[in-house]
Amino acid sequence: MIQSRPKLKNKKLLSFSFILLLAGVIIFPLSQNAGLYAVLIQIISIALIAVSLFPIIKYVIPDYLYTLEGTRFSICKVTKAQSVCSIDVDLNNIKAALLSEQEYKNETNIKRIYSFIKNPGDSSVKYLIFDIENEKYAIKFEPDNDFILALSKIIHNKHKTQNEE
């Protein structure tokens, strides 16, 4: 069994959230002196606070545990309160090797993408394309180098045996 767990690499996400939160908190008291525009300023302040929470909830708080056991590939979303297995697939349904961002953009007819990343825009993001019941699905994740090597080996062996048949 091989496991990988991505770490938050870029602190810009936290800085961006903190700046938006700070702006929302600073702007809100200004509404006392705004007269007719008080409601508008309060709405803007609350919107800034709400938007500041999104990156934290989406990328910072959850952790992901990628597991490769035999030909089973699973991803569990781990928070302090619970661990939920989000993806558990057999690699026999895989369509292609691990794809980079650019290779993924060349793919067509992807029905749905499932994202399990902590660092949006990072170059280490990989994609797996699956064919399930003639529908293409993509999994977006950030494996480490050891995990990539193990997964690539399984995919290569699978394609090799299919070509021999």
Backbone torsions as a table, in degrees:
resi	resn	phi	psi	omega
1	MET	NA	132.7	177.5
2	ILE	-119.7	135.2	-180.0
3	GLN	-128.3	152.5	177.9
4	SER	-143.4	142.9	179.5
5	ARG	-136.5	113.9	-178.7
6	PRO	-70.6	146.9	177.6
7	LYS	-110.5	151.7	176.3
8	LEU	-70.8	115.9	-175.3
9	LYS	-94.7	-37.0	-170.9
10	ASN	-108.2	122.0	-179.5
11	LYS	-84.7	0.8	178.6
12	LYS	-61.5	-33.8	178.9
13	LEU	-60.9	-45.1	178.1
14	LEU	-66.9	-41.0	179.4
15	SER	-63.0	-44.0	179.1
16	PHE	-60.1	-46.4	179.6
17	SER	-63.3	-42.4	-179.7
18	PHE	-64.1	-41.2	179.8
19	ILE	-64.1	-44.1	178.1
20	LEU	-64.1	-42.2	178.1
21	LEU	-62.6	-44.6	178.8
22	LEU	-62.8	-42.2	178.2
23	ALA	-61.8	-43.8	178.9
24	GLY	-62.6	-40.5	-179.2
25	VAL	-69.8	-37.1	-179.4
26	ILE	-73.0	-37.8	-176.8
27	ILE	-71.5	-35.2	-174.2
28	PHE	-54.9	-47.7	-179.4
29	PRO	-65.6	-20.6	178.4
30	LEU	-65.6	-18.9	-178.2
31	SER	-67.4	-18.6	179.0
32	GLN	-64.1	-31.6	-177.6
33	ASN	-104.0	10.7	-174.0
34	ALA	-91.9	-7.1	177.8
35	GLY	62.7	-118.1	-177.4
36	LEU	-67.1	-23.1	-176.4
37	TYR	-94.2	8.9	-177.1
38	ALA	-59.1	-44.4	-179.0
39	VAL	-64.7	-41.2	179.3
40	LEU	-62.2	-44.4	179.3
41	ILE	-64.7	-39.1	178.2
42	GLN	-65.9	-40.1	178.3
43	ILE	-63.9	-43.6	178.4
44	ILE	-62.6	-42.3	179.3
45	SER	-61.7	-45.9	179.5
46	ILE	-66.3	-37.5	177.4
47	ALA	-63.9	-42.4	177.8
48	LEU	-61.7	-42.2	178.9
49	ILE	-64.5	-43.1	-179.9
50	ALA	-64.1	-44.3	179.8
51	VAL	-65.9	-32.4	179.8
52	SER	-66.6	-26.5	-178.6
53	LEU	-80.6	-24.7	-175.6
54	PHE	-57.3	-53.7	-179.0
55	PRO	-62.0	-32.4	179.6
56	ILE	-67.9	-44.7	-179.4
57	ILE	-70.0	-37.3	-175.9
58	LYS	-79.6	-41.3	-171.2
59	TYR	-116.6	-33.6	-171.8
60	VAL	-86.6	-49.0	-174.7
61	ILE	-67.5	-50.4	-176.9
62	PRO	-75.5	146.3	170.0
63	ASP	-112.4	154.7	178.3
64	TYR	-123.1	138.0	176.8
65	LEU	-117.0	113.2	178.2
66	TYR	-92.8	130.6	-178.1
67	THR	-129.3	135.4	177.4
68	LEU	-124.0	113.5	-178.3
69	GLU	-132.1	106.8	-174.2
70	GLY	66.4	-121.9	175.9
71	THR	-104.9	12.3	177.8
72	ARG	-93.6	131.6	177.6
73	PHE	-120.2	124.8	-179.9
74	SER	-135.0	152.0	176.0
75	ILE	-129.6	125.3	177.6
76	CYS	-113.1	135.1	174.8
77	LYS	-90.9	122.0	-173.9
78	VAL	-116.3	123.8	171.0
79	THR	-121.9	176.0	-179.7
80	LYS	-62.7	-33.0	-175.2
81	ALA	-84.3	-32.1	-173.3
82	GLN	-158.4	167.4	174.6
83	SER	-129.0	124.6	-177.4
84	VAL	-124.0	126.3	176.9
85	CYS	-77.3	113.6	-175.3
86	SER	-92.5	-36.2	-178.1
87	ILE	-133.5	133.1	172.9
88	ASP	-147.0	103.1	-174.8
89	VAL	-129.1	156.9	174.0
90	ASP	-89.8	131.5	-177.6
91	LEU	-70.2	-3.7	174.8
92	ASN	-69.2	-18.5	178.7
93	ASN	-89.0	3.2	-174.8
94	ILE	-73.1	143.9	-178.3
95	LYS	-93.8	-42.5	-173.3
96	ALA	-141.1	175.4	176.2
97	ALA	-69.7	179.5	175.7
98	LEU	-61.5	132.0	-178.0
99	LEU	-109.1	144.1	172.7
100	SER	-82.8	176.9	179.5
101	GLU	-57.5	-45.7	-178.1
102	GLN	-66.7	-42.1	178.5
103	GLU	-65.0	-36.9	178.6
104	TYR	-64.1	-39.0	-179.3
105	LYS	-62.9	-24.6	178.7
106	ASN	-80.1	-14.9	178.1
107	GLU	-71.6	148.7	178.0
108	THR	-125.8	164.8	175.5
109	ASN	63.3	32.8	175.2
110	ILE	-79.6	120.4	-177.5
111	LYS	-73.8	-43.3	-176.5
112	ARG	-154.8	147.2	176.3
113	ILE	-117.6	134.5	177.1
114	TYR	-109.2	121.4	-174.2
115	SER	-106.3	127.2	178.9
116	PHE	-133.4	67.3	-175.9
117	ILE	-126.2	157.6	175.5
118	LYS	-111.8	-18.1	-174.6
119	ASN	-125.4	85.0	-179.6
120	PRO	-62.4	138.2	179.0
121	GLY	82.3	5.0	-179.2
122	ASP	-78.0	147.3	-177.9
123	SER	-74.2	-14.7	-179.0
124	SER	-84.3	1.0	-179.7
125	VAL	-68.6	132.8	179.2
126	LYS	-124.3	161.0	179.9
127	TYR	-127.6	141.2	169.6
128	LEU	-117.2	132.2	179.1
129	ILE	-106.9	128.5	-179.5
130	PHE	-117.8	144.7	170.7
131	ASP	-108.0	112.5	176.6
132	ILE	-126.5	117.9	-178.1
133	GLU	52.8	47.7	177.8
134	ASN	60.8	22.9	174.6
135	GLU	-118.9	138.9	179.2
136	LYS	-93.9	131.0	176.7
137	TYR	-126.2	149.2	178.7
138	ALA	-122.5	143.6	173.5
139	ILE	-116.1	123.9	179.7
140	LYS	-104.9	122.3	-177.7
141	PHE	-152.3	172.6	-175.8
142	GLU	-124.3	78.2	-179.6
143	PRO	-78.9	157.0	173.8
144	ASP	-82.1	176.2	-174.2
145	ASN	-63.7	-40.1	179.1
146	ASP	-63.2	-40.7	179.4
147	PHE	-66.2	-41.4	178.5
148	ILE	-60.5	-45.1	-179.8
149	LEU	-61.9	-45.8	-179.7
150	ALA	-64.6	-43.3	-179.7
151	LEU	-67.0	-42.0	178.6
152	SER	-62.4	-38.2	179.2
153	LYS	-63.6	-44.8	179.0
154	ILE	-63.7	-43.7	-179.9
155	ILE	-64.7	-42.7	179.2
156	HIS	-61.3	-45.6	179.2
157	ASN	-63.8	-36.6	179.0
158	LYS	-65.3	-45.5	179.7
159	HIS	-68.0	-34.0	179.4
160	LYS	-64.5	-45.7	179.2
161	THR	-68.5	-32.6	177.5
162	GLN	-68.3	-38.7	179.8
163	ASN	-70.5	-28.3	178.1
164	GLU	-73.4	-26.6	-179.5
165	GLU	-77.3	NA	NA
